[in-house]
Every structure is written in structure tokens, then in C-alpha cells.
Amino acid sequence: MNLITFNEHFDVVAVREGKTRFEKACVAPLFDYISIKSHMHECVDKLVELGEGRKDKDGDINFDFQLPFPIMRAEFQLKNSVKESLVIRYDLMVFSDVARAYFRIPNIKQVKNNVYCIELIENGGFIIEQWSEKHKEWVSLVRSASIKNMEFDNPGFQLYTQLIGSLVAFAVDAMSSSMHVAAVSPTDGEGRSVEWVKARTHFTFISHGHPANKATVKAGERIATELDKELTRMAHNRRAHYKTLRHERYRFKRGQRIKVRATWVGPKEWKDEGGKQIYRILEPSDWQPGETVR
């Protein structure tokens, strides 16, 4: 993932979102997220199951989930299994406040220069548009499809459905009680400006079972991590856990339902095995999600 050139193909986002929102997206947190297909399918099933329990008075299903930031960027990589190579990659700019994501598919030669927009609509549906450079406008590709009836094995449709599935898996992992968010920065940032370091910092999920999450690990220590084992741990994470504040000491928050996360017991900062990157665990208050995506 090239953090410096990531925004180069997304200038057409400003046509719909406006210059100010586009510029905000260009400096928004950038996530590196890898998932496997079995985890993606499981997360979609979880969301559908949850939606079935939230039908409105007309019997329509209500789907909702939260992302770590209201405006964010991401590189999603989807694999068939932890041992197999990459299936598809998506580069995204996500505006959860309006339930829209703009994306590219840079690892597929035939479409790597195309920019698409996916927008979630009511009852778990979505629409797809593509930017037409010839006509200088967004044109419709998929007018209405449903998250309930996504045919993952349909070759003509899987480019979009796998993106929806990856986005759902990302959201489920973000809400999991056993998942942590870490900022990843280069170690050669000492003496550099804040802007230089920020431009080269991305974010990622760290499982609660990560080797760095041990009381015996020292701050700044180099930690070796095997990607396939970390993906396996992430695929078996727990869903979000909540509790209701009932004690009298919660004077203003009593009765509120809050999310409970597993406590990180290791050092808040460590380095990768090669010593080239610094990982820093974020506190939950550092990345409270924006509005719910519906």
C-alpha cells in the first residue's frame, strides 16, 4: 500500500461530495485490512441475522453497523484462505455519514483505472455507479440489489458483492470486543515533521491474541507476527459485547448501553520484527465511530 499516492485516482469524488469533504477524506485515517472469504460470509450472515431481529412495523429488515471513523480511507484485501494468495483488492474512500463508498480495484487489469461509487439504501439494499470520464458524470451500473440476496459466486456481480462483504466484515471486526485498533508509523520518523509522519501512518486491526498483548513484552520491543496466524485469530473474534450502566455513580449516563472491549495488557507501543514500523494501540476514545451506517 502506497500511502503517498493513494489519493491520486479519487479526485472525481469531489464532483459529488464537494471539494471540502473530498479534501477531508484525503487526510482521513487510512486502514489496511485483510480478510478471508469464510470470515466475510460469516459476518454477512451475522448482519442479516441481526437485521431479521430488527424488522420495522412494515416487516422490512433494518441493517445498521458502525465504522471506526465517519470519514475514512481503506485498502481491503480479500483472500480465499489464510494460506492462499490475494483474490481481490479494493482502495476506498468511505463517507459513512451518507452511507457511500468510492472504490477502485487496482489488482484487476481490465478495471484498475475505473472509479466506482457504492451507496447503501434502505432495507439492506445498495446501488452501484461508475464515473464516466467521457461524459464527466456518474452513470448507473446496478440500480438496486440486496445484501440478503448477494450471489458471491456470480462472476459478473462478485466485484461488488465481495466489496460489500468486505465492508461488512470490516465493520463487524471494528465492533468486536476482542479487536484493537493500532496506528502504524515508520521508525525513521524521528526528527521529521508531524505532517510527514501523519502522511505515512496507517491504521490496522490487532487481535486480542496478538503476540504483543502480553504483560512480559516490553515497550518498543520487536515482535514477530505470522500473518496467517493473525488472520485466523481475527476470523474467530467475538462479536461486540455491551453492558448497561446502572450504578448510582453514573449520574448522567445511568441507563446508557455502552460497548465493552477486552483490556490490552501488553505495551501500547512495539516494533515489527524488522524494526521498521512502530505499532501504537489506540484507546477506544481515540476512534469513537460516527453515525451508524444504515
Number of C-alpha atoms within 10 A of each C-alpha: 10 8 12 10 8 17 18 9 14 20 13 21 23 14 13 11 15 11 14 9 14 22 15 11 23 19 14 19 20 25 24 16 19 21 23 23 20 12 22 24 17 16 23 21 16 16 22 19 14 15 19 15 11 15 14 12 7 6 10 14 20 18 24 18 16 20 26 22 19 21 25 21 26 24 21 20 19 23 18 15 17 19 12 10 11 16 14 17 22 23 25 26 27 24 23 24 15 17 17 21 24 23 26 21 22 16 13 13 8 9 11 12 12 16 24 24 22 21 17 23 18 13 19 20 17 21 18 21 18 18 19 15 11 6 8 10 14 19 14 15 13 14 10 13 16 16 20 16 10 17 14 16 10 10 8 10 13 15 15 19 21 22 23 20 25 26 22 25 26 24 19 25 27 21 23 21 21 24 26 23 21 20 20 23 20 17 14 12 15 9 8 9 9 10 9 11 17 17 16 15 20 22 21 18 20 22 25 24 16 19 15 28 17 14 10 10 16 15 13 16 16 19 17 14 13 9 12 13 14 18 19 16 17 24 21 12 18 15 16 16 14 12 11 13 15 13 10 9 9 11 10 8 14 13 13 11 12 12 13 16 17 12 13 19 13 19 19 17 19 22 22 18 12 9 16 12 19 21 26 18 21 15 14 14 7 11 14 13 18 15 16 15 19 18
